Amino acid sequence: MNPYDRWLLPFMLDLAMRHRELARYRTQVAPRARGVVLEVGAGSGLNFAYYGDETTRVLALDPSPPLLRKAKARAANATFPVEFIALPGERIPLPDRSVDSVVMTWTLCSIPDPGRALREIRRVLRPAGRLLFAEHGCAPDAAVASWQRRLTGIWSPLAGGCHLDRRIDDLIRAAGFEFDDLRKGYARLPRLLGYMYVGSAVSASRAGKRGDDRAGARSLPVPALVDEALEQPLHAPQIGDALPDDAELVLGKRARAGAVLPVLEEQELADLGEREAELLRALDEVEAGDGGAAVAAHRARGTRRLGHQAEALVVADRLLVDAGLGGDLADGEGVQTVLRGRLASVGDYRV
């Protein structure tokens, strides 16, 4: 290892990764991890502070021994055991179906063979497991993307192999994953570096099975128009995050019931699946009392994002009712227009 890679690059990477804008994205990814977590590209351990109570163990994989030394120092403050693996993402030394969550933050840009690494990730994930990620990559604007392609050859050797022009969503799909949450957009960073891909994905085979399970559930079906309306991310200053894909069933159920949260039997909650059940319980808490207090309670339990999602859905439901769309949802485009155009006008909604 040359002196640059051994001393200067780890210092620069650790410094750059501590940028406060990146911390905003870490809060959207790491707290969602649960059980045994494999962090691919753990680097200097900056995500350790963001894992929630549902994380029981972290396997921190990174090919850089200097960065892992920094990570070991940060792991001393963690509330869960951390094990370190000094290997690249293409060589994950774990058994098949052995981890519950995989976390990646700004990692795929620098892995020499990202497709192979993603296939390894899919191999070690349990059937109910999720890939959680925040990555940067190719921008949709032609001018920005053109400069990203031109500069990658110069930038990559100086930045630990980082590629500015990778299409992260295409890479993840090609490895056999399907997104259940995907948000894309520019961060408050230079555009060449700042086009972000944030969300979660599950094995495509599992996603198909979940669709079959939902089709046979006793709960109310999701109207196709709601699926269509929520397919694209919603951007509103008060919310900051798009409504997640796993909220589709909840919003569809609520809209069909006149935007009133139905009282569900425990068996019906089980039919919805674990994630939907958690979200419905969070909605109950928000509607039963003060929304801010509910979010504070979720933050204390390490599930702050769940509280935010619940509040976002409550606001969306109110807007549907106000627009007279709570029952029939006559126009999918109308729903999208209402949600896009009026969420930002809800003056008393803050997260």
Buried (B, 14 or more C-beta within 10 A) or exposed (E): EEEEEEEEBBEBBBEEBEEEEBEEBBBBBBBBBBBBBBBBBBBBBBBBEBBBEBBBBBBBBBBBEBBBEBBBEBBEEBEBEBEBBEEBBBEBEBEEEBBBBBBBBBBBBBBEEBBBBBBBBBBBBBEBBBBBBBBBBBBEEEEBBEBBEEEBEEBBEEBBEBBBBBBBBEBBBEBBBBBBBBBBBBBEBEBBBBBBBBBBBBBBEBBEEBEEEBEEBEBBEBBEBBBBBBEEBBBBEBBEBBBBBBBBBBBBBBBBBEBEBBEBEEEBBEBBBEBBBBBBBBBBBBBEEEBEEBBEBBBEBBBBBBBBBBBBBBBBBBBBBEBEBBEEBEBBEBBBEBBBEBBBEBEEBEB
